[in-house]
């Protein structure tokens, strides 16, 4: 999985980048088809402003998950956006799985296999 970190109009600390990269590793627990993750940070005003975090996750089959969150701290914004993406990834993975596959195998006899 490729990780891309962008801080618009400021230079982000390495700890903030490491935090964002650690948060993106959570997605691989739910779905292993993730190709690339982008985290984009920006703010509205230089002082006492709202910090924005945008997370874009590209997965197999040209599927893209996006979330944008705002708060007074970058770490809170990143966590909230990651939680939104995690919910989207879980729903997508649930749609991909065939929940009836075990029942189909149980109905087949040994001669049909």
N, CA, C and O atoms as CSV, one atom per row, in Angstrom:
chain,resi,resn,atom,element,x,y,z
A,1,UNK,N,N,0.844,-1.169,0.000
A,1,UNK,CA,C,0.000,0.000,0.000
A,1,UNK,C,C,0.892,1.236,0.000
A,1,UNK,O,O,1.833,1.337,0.787
A,2,UNK,N,N,0.590,2.156,-0.876
A,2,UNK,CA,C,1.328,3.401,-0.984
A,2,UNK,C,C,0.666,4.451,-0.105
A,2,UNK,O,O,-0.560,4.559,-0.064
A,3,UNK,N,N,1.494,5.229,0.604
A,3,UNK,CA,C,0.994,6.275,1.486
A,3,UNK,C,C,1.506,7.622,0.984
A,3,UNK,O,O,2.710,7.808,0.807
A,4,UNK,N,N,0.589,8.557,0.757
A,4,UNK,CA,C,0.943,9.902,0.296
A,4,UNK,C,C,0.435,10.898,1.331
A,4,UNK,O,O,-0.743,10.885,1.688
A,5,UNK,N,N,1.324,11.760,1.809
A,5,UNK,CA,C,0.984,12.748,2.833
A,5,UNK,C,C,1.252,14.132,2.279
A,5,UNK,O,O,2.351,14.414,1.802
A,6,UNK,N,N,0.232,15.012,2.342
A,6,UNK,CA,C,0.364,16.367,1.831
A,6,UNK,C,C,-0.099,17.354,2.887
A,6,UNK,O,O,-1.174,17.200,3.465
A,7,UNK,N,N,0.719,18.371,3.135
A,7,UNK,CA,C,0.342,19.464,4.032
A,7,UNK,C,C,0.325,20.733,3.187
A,7,UNK,O,O,1.361,21.189,2.704
A,8,UNK,N,N,-0.862,21.291,3.019
A,8,UNK,CA,C,-1.004,22.468,2.170
A,8,UNK,C,C,-0.715,23.744,2.954
A,8,UNK,O,O,-1.294,23.974,4.016
A,9,UNK,N,N,0.173,24.561,2.432
A,9,UNK,CA,C,0.514,25.884,2.963
A,9,UNK,C,C,1.218,25.857,4.317
A,9,UNK,O,O,1.275,26.881,4.998
A,10,UNK,N,N,1.750,24.717,4.715
A,10,UNK,CA,C,2.553,24.654,5.931
A,10,UNK,C,C,3.398,23.387,5.892
A,10,UNK,O,O,3.156,22.487,5.088
A,11,UNK,N,N,4.383,23.334,6.765
A,11,UNK,CA,C,5.230,22.149,6.873
A,11,UNK,C,C,4.807,21.382,8.117
A,11,UNK,O,O,4.906,21.894,9.232
A,12,UNK,N,N,4.342,20.176,7.928
A,12,UNK,CA,C,3.844,19.358,9.032
A,12,UNK,C,C,5.006,18.682,9.757
A,12,UNK,O,O,6.035,18.382,9.153
A,13,UNK,N,N,4.832,18.450,11.044
A,13,UNK,CA,C,5.823,17.740,11.839
A,13,UNK,C,C,5.867,16.275,11.418
A,13,UNK,O,O,4.888,15.726,10.913
A,14,UNK,N,N,7.008,15.663,11.636
A,14,UNK,CA,C,7.153,14.244,11.311
A,14,UNK,C,C,6.235,13.381,12.169
A,14,UNK,O,O,5.761,12.337,11.720
A,15,UNK,N,N,5.985,13.811,13.397
A,15,UNK,CA,C,5.099,13.030,14.267
A,15,UNK,C,C,3.679,13.001,13.714
A,15,UNK,O,O,2.984,11.993,13.846
A,16,UNK,N,N,3.249,14.083,13.103
A,16,UNK,CA,C,1.916,14.128,12.502
A,16,UNK,C,C,1.844,13.192,11.298
A,16,UNK,O,O,0.834,12.520,11.089
A,17,UNK,N,N,2.899,13.151,10.522
A,17,UNK,CA,C,2.945,12.243,9.374
A,17,UNK,C,C,2.959,10.789,9.839
A,17,UNK,O,O,2.266,9.951,9.262
A,18,UNK,N,N,3.733,10.484,10.866
A,18,UNK,CA,C,3.793,9.127,11.400
A,18,UNK,C,C,2.448,8.713,11.978
A,18,UNK,O,O,2.034,7.563,11.827
A,19,UNK,N,N,1.763,9.645,12.640
A,19,UNK,CA,C,0.449,9.355,13.191
A,19,UNK,C,C,-0.541,9.016,12.080
A,19,UNK,O,O,-1.295,8.050,12.194
A,20,UNK,N,N,-0.542,9.802,11.015
A,20,UNK,CA,C,-1.450,9.551,9.899
A,20,UNK,C,C,-1.144,8.215,9.223
A,20,UNK,O,O,-2.058,7.489,8.833
A,21,UNK,N,N,0.130,7.899,9.088
A,21,UNK,CA,C,0.499,6.629,8.458
A,21,UNK,C,C,0.102,5.441,9.328
A,21,UNK,O,O,-0.325,4.408,8.814
A,22,UNK,N,N,0.240,5.585,10.635
A,22,UNK,CA,C,-0.176,4.511,11.545
A,22,UNK,C,C,-1.689,4.312,11.503
A,22,UNK,O,O,-2.169,3.182,11.593
A,23,UNK,N,N,-2.432,5.393,11.371
A,23,UNK,CA,C,-3.891,5.294,11.291
A,23,UNK,C,C,-4.334,4.597,10.007
A,23,UNK,O,O,-5.333,3.878,10.013
A,24,UNK,N,N,-3.611,4.796,8.912
A,24,UNK,CA,C,-3.996,4.163,7.652
A,24,UNK,C,C,-3.753,2.658,7.663
A,24,UNK,O,O,-4.361,1.929,6.879
A,25,UNK,N,N,-2.880,2.188,8.535
A,25,UNK,CA,C,-2.621,0.751,8.621
A,25,UNK,C,C,-3.827,-0.015,9.136
A,25,UNK,O,O,-3.908,-1.229,8.950
A,26,UNK,N,N,-4.771,0.672,9.782
A,26,UNK,CA,C,-5.972,0.017,10.289
A,26,UNK,C,C,-6.844,-0.533,9.164
A,26,UNK,O,O,-7.564,-1.513,9.354
A,27,UNK,N,N,-6.778,0.098,7.997
A,27,UNK,CA,C,-7.622,-0.337,6.893
A,27,UNK,C,C,-7.261,-1.729,6.402
A,27,UNK,O,O,-8.134,-2.467,5.944
A,28,UNK,N,N,-5.998,-2.096,6.489
A,28,UNK,CA,C,-5.575,-3.399,6.002
A,28,UNK,C,C,-6.123,-4.534,6.862
A,28,UNK,O,O,-6.153,-5.682,6.417
A,29,UNK,N,N,-6.555,-4.233,8.084
A,29,UNK,CA,C,-7.192,-5.260,8.914
A,29,UNK,C,C,-8.538,-5.666,8.333
A,29,UNK,O,O,-8.939,-6.826,8.429
A,30,UNK,N,N,-9.231,-4.709,7.732
A,30,UNK,CA,C,-10.571,-4.962,7.225
A,30,UNK,C,C,-10.586,-5.392,5.765
A,30,UNK,O,O,-11.411,-6.215,5.368
A,31,UNK,N,N,-9.682,-4.841,4.965
A,31,UNK,CA,C,-9.686,-5.124,3.531
A,31,UNK,C,C,-8.261,-5.032,3.007
A,31,UNK,O,O,-7.592,-4.014,3.178
A,32,UNK,N,N,-7.804,-6.101,2.370
A,32,UNK,CA,C,-6.423,-6.142,1.901
A,32,UNK,C,C,-6.264,-5.652,0.463
A,32,UNK,O,O,-5.164,-5.715,-0.086
A,33,UNK,N,N,-7.335,-5.168,-0.152
A,33,UNK,CA,C,-7.278,-4.705,-1.528
A,33,UNK,C,C,-7.009,-3.217,-1.670
A,33,UNK,O,O,-7.305,-2.636,-2.714
A,34,UNK,N,N,-6.458,-2.594,-0.648
A,34,UNK,CA,C,-6.192,-1.168,-0.705
A,34,UNK,C,C,-4.875,-0.927,-1.430
A,34,UNK,O,O,-3.851,-1.529,-1.104
A,35,UNK,N,N,-4.917,-0.045,-2.409
A,35,UNK,CA,C,-3.746,0.223,-3.242
A,35,UNK,C,C,-2.993,1.456,-2.762
A,35,UNK,O,O,-1.773,1.420,-2.604
A,36,UNK,N,N,-3.725,2.556,-2.530
A,36,UNK,CA,C,-3.069,3.810,-2.183
A,36,UNK,C,C,-3.937,4.599,-1.202
A,36,UNK,O,O,-5.165,4.593,-1.290
A,37,UNK,N,N,-3.271,5.275,-0.265
A,37,UNK,CA,C,-3.955,6.124,0.704
A,37,UNK,C,C,-3.326,7.511,0.662
A,37,UNK,O,O,-2.103,7.648,0.717
A,38,UNK,N,N,-4.164,8.535,0.565
A,38,UNK,CA,C,-3.701,9.918,0.551
A,38,UNK,C,C,-4.298,10.653,1.741
A,38,UNK,O,O,-5.496,10.551,2.005
A,39,UNK,N,N,-3.460,11.396,2.458
A,39,UNK,CA,C,-3.911,12.242,3.556
A,39,UNK,C,C,-3.511,13.672,3.215
A,39,UNK,O,O,-2.334,13.959,3.000
A,40,UNK,N,N,-4.490,14.564,3.167
A,40,UNK,CA,C,-4.251,15.965,2.812
A,40,UNK,C,C,-4.696,16.829,3.983
A,40,UNK,O,O,-5.848,16.764,4.411
A,41,UNK,N,N,-3.776,17.639,4.499
A,41,UNK,CA,C,-4.070,18.521,5.619
A,41,UNK,C,C,-4.003,19.970,5.162
A,41,UNK,O,O,-3.113,20.347,4.399
A,42,UNK,N,N,-4.945,20.780,5.630
A,42,UNK,CA,C,-4.904,22.219,5.380
A,42,UNK,C,C,-5.669,22.922,6.492
A,42,UNK,O,O,-6.288,22.281,7.341
A,43,UNK,N,N,-5.616,24.246,6.472
A,43,UNK,CA,C,-6.298,25.036,7.494
A,43,UNK,C,C,-6.908,26.261,6.839
A,43,UNK,O,O,-6.548,26.624,5.720
A,44,UNK,N,N,-7.845,26.901,7.552
A,44,UNK,CA,C,-8.538,28.060,6.986
A,44,UNK,C,C,-7.749,29.352,7.155
A,44,UNK,O,O,-7.585,30.111,6.201
A,45,UNK,N,N,-7.257,29.604,8.373
A,45,UNK,CA,C,-6.480,30.811,8.666
A,45,UNK,C,C,-5.205,30.397,9.393
A,45,UNK,O,O,-5.172,29.322,9.993
A,46,UNK,N,N,-4.158,31.214,9.359
A,46,UNK,CA,C,-2.905,30.831,10.005
A,46,UNK,C,C,-3.007,30.652,11.525
A,46,UNK,O,O,-2.351,29.768,12.078
A,47,UNK,N,N,-3.803,31.460,12.203
A,47,UNK,CA,C,-3.877,31.369,13.658
A,47,UNK,C,C,-5.305,31.106,14.110
A,47,UNK,O,O,-6.254,31.670,13.564
A,48,UNK,N,N,-5.450,30.244,15.113
A,48,UNK,CA,C,-6.744,29.915,15.710
A,48,UNK,C,C,-7.785,29.541,14.657
A,48,UNK,O,O,-8.896,30.073,14.651
A,49,UNK,N,N,-7.425,28.647,13.792
A,49,UNK,CA,C,-8.315,28.301,12.699
A,49,UNK,C,C,-8.798,26.862,12.808
A,49,UNK,O,O,-8.413,26.114,13.706
A,50,UNK,N,N,-9.633,26.518,11.885
A,50,UNK,CA,C,-10.150,25.168,11.783
A,50,UNK,C,C,-9.175,24.349,10.940
A,50,UNK,O,O,-8.796,24.742,9.837
A,51,UNK,N,N,-8.784,23.207,11.488
A,51,UNK,CA,C,-7.866,22.316,10.782
A,51,UNK,C,C,-8.679,21.266,10.030
A,51,UNK,O,O,-9.569,20.637,10.604
A,52,UNK,N,N,-8.374,21.077,8.752
A,52,UNK,CA,C,-9.098,20.134,7.902
A,52,UNK,C,C,-8.203,18.960,7.544
A,52,UNK,O,O,-7.010,19.120,7.284
A,53,UNK,N,N,-8.799,17.785,7.535
A,53,UNK,CA,C,-8.101,16.576,7.094
A,53,UNK,C,C,-8.971,15.878,6.067
A,53,UNK,O,O,-10.152,15.624,6.303
A,54,UNK,N,N,-8.379,15.574,4.936
A,54,UNK,CA,C,-9.082,14.852,3.884
A,54,UNK,C,C,-8.326,13.552,3.624
A,54,UNK,O,O,-7.109,13.553,3.438
A,55,UNK,N,N,-9.061,12.454,3.614
A,55,UNK,CA,C,-8.462,11.143,3.399
A,55,UNK,C,C,-9.107,10.529,2.165
A,55,UNK,O,O,-10.331,10.469,2.043
A,56,UNK,N,N,-8.255,10.076,1.255
A,56,UNK,CA,C,-8.713,9.429,0.025
A,56,UNK,C,C,-8.031,8.065,-0.044
A,56,UNK,O,O,-6.805,7.964,0.012
A,57,UNK,N,N,-8.846,7.020,-0.167
A,57,UNK,CA,C,-8.325,5.652,-0.215
A,57,UNK,C,C,-8.742,5.035,-1.540
A,57,UNK,O,O,-9.927,4.992,-1.870
A,58,UNK,N,N,-7.755,4.556,-2.299
A,58,UNK,CA,C,-8.008,3.887,-3.566
A,58,UNK,C,C,-7.871,2.381,-3.348
A,58,UNK,O,O,-6.880,1.906,-2.794
A,59,UNK,N,N,-8.893,1.637,-3.797
A,59,UNK,CA,C,-8.899,0.186,-3.618
A,59,UNK,C,C,-8.997,-0.496,-4.980
A,59,UNK,O,O,-9.096,0.158,-6.018
A,60,UNK,N,N,-8.968,-1.812,-4.948
A,60,UNK,CA,C,-9.096,-2.589,-6.180
A,60,UNK,C,C,-10.440,-2.309,-6.834
A,60,UNK,O,O,-11.361,-1.802,-6.195
A,61,UNK,N,N,-10.539,-2.639,-8.098
A,61,UNK,CA,C,-11.753,-2.450,-8.899
A,61,UNK,C,C,-12.134,-0.981,-9.033
A,61,UNK,O,O,-13.316,-0.658,-9.144
A,62,UNK,N,N,-11.145,-0.088,-9.023
A,62,UNK,CA,C,-11.354,1.348,-9.199
A,62,UNK,C,C,-12.360,1.923,-8.210
A,62,UNK,O,O,-13.163,2.782,-8.572
A,63,UNK,N,N,-12.322,1.466,-6.994
A,63,UNK,CA,C,-13.216,1.991,-5.967
A,63,UNK,C,C,-12.440,2.987,-5.100
A,63,UNK,O,O,-11.310,2.721,-4.691
A,64,UNK,N,N,-13.061,4.134,-4.828
A,64,UNK,CA,C,-12.422,5.189,-4.058
A,64,UNK,C,C,-13.297,5.555,-2.875
A,64,UNK,O,O,-14.506,5.736,-3.014
A,65,UNK,N,N,-12.673,5.662,-1.706
A,65,UNK,CA,C,-13.346,6.091,-0.484
A,65,UNK,C,C,-12.801,7.469,-0.122
A,65,UNK,O,O,-11.592,7.695,-0.154
A,66,UNK,N,N,-13.709,8.394,0.226
A,66,UNK,CA,C,-13.285,9.747,0.574
A,66,UNK,C,C,-13.968,10.188,1.855
A,66,UNK,O,O,-15.122,9.845,2.113
A,67,UNK,N,N,-13.233,10.958,2.657
A,67,UNK,CA,C,-13.799,11.558,3.861
A,67,UNK,C,C,-13.057,12.846,4.161
A,67,UNK,O,O,-11.853,12.956,3.930
A,68,UNK,N,N,-13.795,13.820,4.680
A,68,UNK,CA,C,-13.206,15.111,5.046
A,68,UNK,C,C,-13.772,15.505,6.403
A,68,UNK,O,O,-14.984,15.472,6.615
A,69,UNK,N,N,-12.883,15.878,7.317
A,69,UNK,CA,C,-13.288,16.273,8.663
A,69,UNK,C,C,-12.567,17.545,9.072
A,69,UNK,O,O,-11.462,17.825,8.607
A,70,UNK,N,N,-13.207,18.310,9.948
A,70,UNK,CA,C,-12.629,19.551,10.458
A,70,UNK,C,C,-12.751,19.586,11.971
A,70,UNK,O,O,-13.745,19.133,12.538
A,71,UNK,N,N,-11.719,20.136,12.621
A,71,UNK,CA,C,-11.746,20.331,14.071
A,71,UNK,C,C,-10.671,21.354,14.431
A,71,UNK,O,O,-10.079,21.982,13.553
A,72,UNK,N,N,-10.429,21.511,15.724
A,72,UNK,CA,C,-9.429,22.483,16.161
A,72,UNK,C,C,-8.024,21.897,16.232
A,72,UNK,O,O,-7.075,22.612,16.553
A,73,UNK,N,N,-7.874,20.594,15.932
A,73,UNK,CA,C,-6.580,19.923,16.006
A,73,UNK,C,C,-6.461,18.960,14.828
A,73,UNK,O,O,-7.441,18.322,14.443
A,74,UNK,N,N,-5.257,18.855,14.254
A,74,UNK,CA,C,-5.063,17.966,13.113
A,74,UNK,C,C,-5.257,16.502,13.486
A,74,UNK,O,O,-5.825,15.744,12.700
A,75,UNK,N,N,-4.800,16.085,14.661
A,75,UNK,CA,C,-4.943,14.681,15.035
A,75,UNK,C,C,-6.409,14.298,15.193
A,75,UNK,O,O,-6.802,13.197,14.808
A,76,UNK,N,N,-7.219,15.185,15.750
A,76,UNK,CA,C,-8.653,14.903,15.874
A,76,UNK,C,C,-9.303,14.813,14.500
A,76,UNK,O,O,-10.150,13.952,14.262
A,77,UNK,N,N,-8.909,15.690,13.611
A,77,UNK,CA,C,-9.462,15.671,12.253
A,77,UNK,C,C,-9.071,14.393,11.520
A,77,UNK,O,O,-9.892,13.797,10.822
A,78,UNK,N,N,-7.821,13.976,11.678
A,78,UNK,CA,C,-7.360,12.750,11.024
A,78,UNK,C,C,-8.108,11.545,11.569
A,78,UNK,O,O,-8.574,10.705,10.798
A,79,UNK,N,N,-8.229,11.450,12.887
A,79,UNK,CA,C,-8.938,10.321,13.489
A,79,UNK,C,C,-10.382,10.249,13.024
A,79,UNK,O,O,-10.870,9.167,12.694
A,80,UNK,N,N,-11.074,11.380,12.991
A,80,UNK,CA,C,-12.474,11.391,12.576
A,80,UNK,C,C,-12.630,10.981,11.112
A,80,UNK,O,O,-13.538,10.223,10.773
A,81,UNK,N,N,-11.752,11.477,10.251
A,81,UNK,CA,C,-11.809,11.103,8.837
A,81,UNK,C,C,-11.489,9.620,8.650
A,81,UNK,O,O,-12.113,8.945,7.832
A,82,UNK,N,N,-10.528,9.125,9.401
A,82,UNK,CA,C,-10.170,7.705,9.313
A,82,UNK,C,C,-11.324,6.814,9.781
A,82,UNK,O,O,-11.557,5.749,9.209
A,83,UNK,N,N,-12.036,7.241,10.805
A,83,UNK,CA,C,-13.191,6.470,11.278
A,83,UNK,C,C,-14.273,6.403,10.205
A,83,UNK,O,O,-14.897,5.359,10.017
A,84,UNK,N,N,-14.497,7.502,9.509
A,84,UNK,CA,C,-15.476,7.507,8.414
A,84,UNK,C,C,-15.052,6.550,7.295
A,84,UNK,O,O,-15.869,5.797,6.765
A,85,UNK,N,N,-13.777,6.593,6.950
A,85,UNK,CA,C,-13.269,5.708,5.893
A,85,UNK,C,C,-13.364,4.252,6.328
A,85,UNK,O,O,-13.706,3.381,5.527
A,86,UNK,N,N,-13.067,3.990,7.581
A,86,UNK,CA,C,-13.132,2.617,8.094
A,86,UNK,C,C,-14.542,2.051,7.971
A,86,UNK,O,O,-14.713,0.882,7.625
A,87,UNK,N,N,-15.543,2.864,8.250
A,87,UNK,CA,C,-16.931,2.429,8.098
A,87,UNK,C,C,-17.234,2.136,6.634
A,87,UNK,O,O,-17.881,1.136,6.323
A,88,UNK,N,N,-16.772,3.002,5.733
A,88,UNK,CA,C,-16.999,2.787,4.304
A,88,UNK,C,C,-16.324,1.509,3.815
A,88,UNK,O,O,-16.897,0.769,3.016
A,89,UNK,N,N,-15.110,1.250,4.292
A,89,UNK,CA,C,-14.374,0.053,3.869
A,89,UNK,C,C,-15.071,-1.200,4.379
A,89,UNK,O,O,-15.181,-2.187,3.652
A,90,UNK,N,N,-15.547,-1.168,5.634
A,90,UNK,CA,C,-16.262,-2.332,6.174
A,90,UNK,C,C,-17.540,-2.620,5.387
A,90,UNK,O,O,-17.843,-3.779,5.102
A,91,UNK,N,N,-18.289,-1.576,5.035
A,91,UNK,CA,C,-19.513,-1.767,4.253
A,91,UNK,C,C,-19.190,-2.329,2.871
A,91,UNK,O,O,-19.897,-3.208,2.379
A,92,UNK,N,N,-18.134,-1.829,2.246
A,92,UNK,CA,C,-17.735,-2.313,0.928
A,92,UNK,C,C,-17.307,-3.774,0.993
A,92,UNK,O,O,-17.675,-4.570,0.128
A,93,UNK,N,N,-16.546,-4.121,1.995
A,93,UNK,CA,C,-16.095,-5.505,2.160
A,93,UNK,C,C,-17.277,-6.429,2.408
A,93,UNK,O,O,-17.303,-7.555,1.911
A,94,UNK,N,N,-18.248,-5.961,3.169
A,94,UNK,CA,C,-19.437,-6.755,3.447
A,94,UNK,C,C,-20.234,-7.006,2.165
A,94,UNK,O,O,-20.796,-8.088,1.992
A,95,UNK,N,N,-20.287,-6.033,1.275
A,95,UNK,CA,C,-20.989,-6.206,0.011
A,95,UNK,C,C,-20.282,-7.216,-0.892
A,95,UNK,O,O,-20.927,-7.919,-1.670
A,96,UNK,N,N,-18.954,-7.283,-0.785
A,96,UNK,CA,C,-18.187,-8.193,-1.639
A,96,UNK,C,C,-18.299,-9.649,-1.209
A,96,UNK,O,O,-18.202,-10.551,-2.040
A,97,UNK,N,N,-18.500,-9.882,0.070
A,97,UNK,CA,C,-18.539,-11.264,0.559
A,97,UNK,C,C,-19.884,-11.891,0.249
A,97,UNK,O,O,-20.923,-11.234,0.310
A,98,UNK,N,N,-19.848,-13.158,-0.081
A,98,UNK,CA,C,-21.063,-13.917,-0.341
A,98,UNK,C,C,-21.413,-14.652,0.939
A,98,UNK,O,O,-20.729,-15.601,1.323
A,99,UNK,N,N,-22.459,-14.223,1.590
A,99,UNK,CA,C,-22.823,-14.795,2.879
A,99,UNK,C,C,-23.510,-16.148,2.746
A,99,UNK,O,O,-23.658,-16.855,3.743
A,100,UNK,N,N,-23.925,-16.522,1.565
A,100,UNK,CA,C,-24.629,-17.780,1.361
A,100,UNK,C,C,-23.731,-18.871,0.808
A,100,UNK,O,O,-24.230,-19.949,0.484
A,101,UNK,N,N,-22.458,-18.649,0.687
A,101,UNK,CA,C,-21.572,-19.628,0.056
A,101,UNK,C,C,-21.476,-20.916,0.854
A,101,UNK,O,O,-21.349,-21.984,0.256
A,102,UNK,N,N,-21.530,-20.863,2.170
A,102,UNK,CA,C,-21.452,-22.073,2.977
A,102,UNK,C,C,-22.690,-22.938,2.797
A,102,UNK,O,O,-22.583,-24.164,2.775
A,103,UNK,N,N,-23.856,-22.330,2.669
A,103,UNK,CA,C,-25.088,-23.082,2.500
A,103,UNK,C,C,-25.120,-23.784,1.151
A,103,UNK,O,O,-25.663,-24.884,1.049
A,104,UNK,N,N,-24.560,-23.187,0.128
A,104,UNK,CA,C,-24.537,-23.800,-1.190
A,104,UNK,C,C,-23.697,-25.062,-1.164
A,104,UNK,O,O,-24.078,-26.059,-1.778
A,105,UNK,N,N,-22.585,-25.053,-0.485
A,105,UNK,CA,C,-21.708,-26.226,-0.399
A,105,UNK,C,C,-22.371,-27.328,0.416
A,105,UNK,O,O,-22.165,-28.502,0.107
A,106,UNK,N,N,-23.159,-27.007,1.446
A,106,UNK,CA,C,-23.807,-28.006,2.279
A,106,UNK,C,C,-24.867,-28.790,1.506
A,106,UNK,O,O,-25.110,-29.953,1.830
A,107,UNK,N,N,-25.491,-28.211,0.519
A,107,UNK,CA,C,-26.571,-28.864,-0.203
A,107,UNK,C,C,-26.061,-29.799,-1.294
A,107,UNK,O,O,-26.824,-30.633,-1.782
A,108,UNK,N,N,-24.817,-29.688,-1.683
A,108,UNK,CA,C,-24.268,-30.554,-2.699
A,108,UNK,C,C,-23.921,-31.910,-2.117
A,108,UNK,O,O,-23.411,-32.000,-1.000
A,109,UNK,N,N,-24.196,-32.967,-2.871
A,109,UNK,CA,C,-23.835,-34.310,-2.406
A,109,UNK,C,C,-22.433,-34.631,-2.893
A,109,UNK,O,O,-21.868,-33.905,-3.712
A,110,UNK,N,N,-21.883,-35.710,-2.390
A,110,UNK,CA,C,-20.525,-36.101,-2.766
A,110,UNK,C,C,-20.417,-36.451,-4.250
A,110,UNK,O,O,-19.358,-36.245,-4.844
A,111,UNK,N,N,-21.464,-36.966,-4.857
A,111,UNK,CA,C,-21.389,-37.335,-6.284
A,111,UNK,C,C,-21.376,-36.099,-7.164
A,111,UNK,O,O,-20.811,-36.124,-8.257
A,112,UNK,N,N,-21.999,-35.005,-6.698
A,112,UNK,CA,C,-22.027,-33.788,-7.486
A,112,UNK,C,C,-20.704,-33.031,-7.430
A,112,UNK,O,O,-20.395,-32.249,-8.329
A,113,UNK,N,N,-19.931,-33.261,-6.388
A,113,UNK,CA,C,-18.640,-32.577,-6.256
A,113,UNK,C,C,-17.662,-33.248,-7.152
A,113,UNK,O,O,-16.500,-32.844,-7.210
